[in-house]
Amino acid sequence: MYLDANGGGIMDELAYIRAHREAQVLLDAHWDGEYPVKLGPITEALDAVKYEMPLDGGFSGVVSKQPGGAADIVLNSAEPAVRRRFTWAHELGHIVERSSVASDEDYSFTDTRGNDYDLHEFFADEFAGALLMPENEIHRLEGMGYSIAQQARHFGVSLPAVRQRHKRLTMQPDPASV
Protein backbone atom coordinates (compact mmCIF):
# COMPACT_ATOMS: atom_id res chain seq x y z
CA MET A 1 0.00 0.00 0.00
CA TYR A 2 1.50 3.32 -1.08
CA LEU A 3 0.45 6.89 -0.48
CA ASP A 4 1.26 9.99 -2.48
CA ALA A 5 0.47 13.66 -1.83
CA ASN A 6 -3.12 13.13 -3.00
CA GLY A 7 -3.78 10.10 -0.80
CA GLY A 8 -3.22 7.45 -3.48
CA GLY A 9 -0.73 6.18 -5.98
CA ILE A 10 2.95 5.46 -5.41
CA MET A 11 5.28 7.23 -3.03
CA ASP A 12 8.79 6.49 -1.90
CA GLU A 13 7.71 4.74 1.32
CA LEU A 14 4.86 2.55 2.50
CA ALA A 15 2.00 4.32 4.28
CA TYR A 16 2.47 2.44 7.55
CA ILE A 17 6.19 3.26 7.60
CA ARG A 18 5.42 6.93 6.98
CA ALA A 19 2.81 6.87 9.77
CA HIS A 20 5.31 5.29 12.19
CA ARG A 21 8.02 7.76 11.20
CA GLU A 22 5.74 10.79 11.59
CA ALA A 23 4.67 9.54 15.04
CA GLN A 24 8.31 9.12 16.08
CA VAL A 25 9.18 12.63 14.90
CA LEU A 26 6.46 14.05 17.15
CA LEU A 27 7.48 11.84 20.08
CA ASP A 28 11.10 12.95 19.72
CA ALA A 29 10.11 16.61 19.68
CA HIS A 30 7.20 16.81 22.15
CA TRP A 31 7.16 13.80 24.48
CA ASP A 32 8.57 13.69 27.99
CA GLY A 33 9.33 9.95 27.80
CA GLU A 34 6.71 9.02 30.41
CA TYR A 35 3.83 6.57 29.85
CA PRO A 36 1.09 6.93 29.01
CA VAL A 37 2.12 9.38 26.28
CA LYS A 38 0.61 12.82 26.95
CA LEU A 39 -1.27 13.95 23.86
CA GLY A 40 -1.79 17.58 24.91
CA PRO A 41 1.68 18.85 23.94
CA ILE A 42 1.51 17.01 20.61
CA THR A 43 -1.94 18.44 19.93
CA GLU A 44 -0.65 21.95 20.62
CA ALA A 45 2.40 21.38 18.41
CA LEU A 46 0.07 20.42 15.54
CA ASP A 47 -1.98 23.61 16.06
CA ALA A 48 -5.05 21.65 17.05
CA VAL A 49 -7.65 21.98 19.77
CA LYS A 50 -9.41 19.00 21.39
CA TYR A 51 -13.00 19.06 22.64
CA GLU A 52 -15.19 16.37 24.18
CA MET A 53 -18.96 16.19 23.91
CA PRO A 54 -21.65 13.56 23.33
CA LEU A 55 -21.80 12.66 19.63
CA ASP A 56 -24.82 11.01 18.05
CA GLY A 57 -24.86 8.51 15.22
CA GLY A 58 -22.09 6.22 16.45
CA PHE A 59 -19.38 8.84 15.92
CA SER A 60 -16.18 8.27 17.87
CA GLY A 61 -14.46 11.43 16.75
CA VAL A 62 -14.35 14.22 14.22
CA VAL A 63 -11.49 16.38 12.98
CA SER A 64 -11.85 19.38 10.73
CA LYS A 65 -9.66 22.23 9.59
CA GLN A 66 -10.15 25.29 7.45
CA PRO A 67 -7.33 27.26 5.85
CA GLY A 68 -5.60 29.56 8.32
CA GLY A 69 -7.30 28.04 11.36
CA ALA A 70 -6.48 25.45 13.96
CA ALA A 71 -7.69 21.89 13.48
CA ASP A 72 -10.64 21.04 15.73
CA ILE A 73 -10.83 17.56 17.21
CA VAL A 74 -14.11 16.50 18.80
CA LEU A 75 -14.23 13.25 20.79
CA ASN A 76 -17.36 11.41 21.87
CA SER A 77 -17.51 11.98 25.64
CA ALA A 78 -19.89 9.00 25.98
CA GLU A 79 -17.11 6.56 25.07
CA PRO A 80 -14.68 5.13 27.66
CA ALA A 81 -11.55 7.19 28.39
CA VAL A 82 -9.22 4.62 26.81
CA ARG A 83 -11.30 4.64 23.62
CA ARG A 84 -11.33 8.47 23.52
CA ARG A 85 -7.56 8.47 23.98
CA PHE A 86 -6.98 6.23 20.97
CA THR A 87 -9.51 8.22 18.92
CA TRP A 88 -7.66 11.43 19.89
CA ALA A 89 -4.37 9.97 18.63
CA HIS A 90 -6.17 8.70 15.52
CA GLU A 91 -7.50 12.19 14.77
CA LEU A 92 -3.98 13.56 15.23
CA GLY A 93 -2.96 11.02 12.59
CA HIS A 94 -5.45 12.56 10.17
CA ILE A 95 -3.95 15.99 10.86
CA VAL A 96 -0.43 14.72 10.21
CA GLU A 97 -1.45 12.88 7.06
CA ARG A 98 -3.25 15.91 5.62
CA SER A 99 -0.61 18.47 6.62
CA SER A 100 2.74 16.73 6.20
CA VAL A 101 1.90 14.12 3.59
CA ALA A 102 -0.70 15.90 1.46
CA SER A 103 -0.06 19.59 2.31
CA ASP A 104 -3.81 20.05 2.72
CA GLU A 105 -5.23 22.97 4.74
CA ASP A 106 -8.95 22.20 4.34
CA TYR A 107 -10.31 18.82 5.42
CA SER A 108 -12.80 16.98 7.59
CA PHE A 109 -12.91 13.37 8.80
CA THR A 110 -15.57 11.65 10.85
CA ASP A 111 -14.79 8.34 12.48
CA THR A 112 -17.53 5.87 13.24
CA ARG A 113 -17.39 2.26 14.26
CA GLY A 114 -17.79 0.03 11.22
CA ASN A 115 -17.01 2.95 8.90
CA ASP A 116 -15.54 2.27 5.47
CA TYR A 117 -11.86 1.61 5.99
CA ASP A 118 -9.69 3.43 3.47
CA LEU A 119 -6.08 4.53 3.20
CA HIS A 120 -6.73 7.63 5.34
CA GLU A 121 -8.14 5.49 8.16
CA PHE A 122 -5.27 3.02 7.83
CA PHE A 123 -2.69 5.81 8.12
CA ALA A 124 -4.45 7.35 11.13
CA ASP A 125 -4.69 3.97 12.91
CA GLU A 126 -1.03 3.15 12.26
CA PHE A 127 -0.03 6.62 13.44
CA ALA A 128 -2.10 6.33 16.63
CA GLY A 129 -0.68 2.91 17.44
CA ALA A 130 2.89 4.08 16.93
CA LEU A 131 2.31 7.27 18.91
CA LEU A 132 0.68 5.66 21.94
CA MET A 133 2.47 2.29 21.91
CA PRO A 134 5.99 2.68 20.50
CA GLU A 135 7.35 -0.58 19.14
CA ASN A 136 10.46 -0.60 21.32
CA GLU A 137 8.31 -0.25 24.46
CA ILE A 138 6.01 -3.06 23.31
CA HIS A 139 9.07 -5.32 22.99
CA ARG A 140 10.48 -4.18 26.35
CA LEU A 141 7.20 -4.95 28.13
CA GLU A 142 6.90 -8.32 26.40
CA GLY A 143 10.43 -9.14 27.55
CA MET A 144 9.40 -8.31 31.11
CA GLY A 145 6.44 -10.68 30.83
CA TYR A 146 3.69 -8.04 30.78
CA SER A 147 0.30 -9.39 29.81
CA ILE A 148 -1.88 -7.65 27.22
CA ALA A 149 -3.97 -6.21 30.08
CA GLN A 150 -0.85 -4.87 31.83
CA GLN A 151 0.35 -3.34 28.56
CA ALA A 152 -3.06 -1.69 28.03
CA ARG A 153 -2.85 -0.07 31.48
CA HIS A 154 0.75 1.00 30.88
CA PHE A 155 -0.14 2.70 27.58
CA GLY A 156 -3.55 4.00 28.71
CA VAL A 157 -5.39 2.26 25.89
CA SER A 158 -7.96 -0.51 25.49
CA LEU A 159 -7.22 -4.23 25.26
CA PRO A 160 -8.35 -4.30 21.59
CA ALA A 161 -5.93 -1.45 20.80
CA VAL A 162 -2.98 -3.40 22.22
CA ARG A 163 -4.05 -6.58 20.45
CA GLN A 164 -4.36 -4.74 17.16
CA ARG A 165 -0.95 -3.08 17.63
CA HIS A 166 0.64 -6.49 18.26
CA LYS A 167 -1.09 -7.91 15.19
CA ARG A 168 0.06 -5.01 12.99
CA LEU A 169 3.65 -5.23 14.26
CA THR A 170 3.70 -8.94 13.52
CA MET A 171 2.32 -8.40 10.02
CA GLN A 172 4.32 -5.30 9.15
CA PRO A 173 7.26 -4.53 11.42
CA ASP A 174 9.02 -1.27 10.76
CA PRO A 175 12.12 -2.14 8.70
CA ALA A 176 14.13 0.31 10.83
CA SER A 177 13.44 -1.80 13.92
CA VAL A 178 14.32 -5.26 12.53
Secondary structure, 3 states (H helix, E strand, C coil): CECCCCCCCCCCCEHHHHHHHHHHHHHHHHCCCCCCCCCHHHHHHCCEEEEEECCCCCEEEEEEECCCCCEEEEEECCCCHHHHHHHHHHHHHHHHHHHHHCCCCCEEEEEECCCCCCHHHHHHHHHHHHHHCCHHHHHHHHHCCCCHHHHHHHHCCCHHHHHHHHHHHHHCCCHHHC
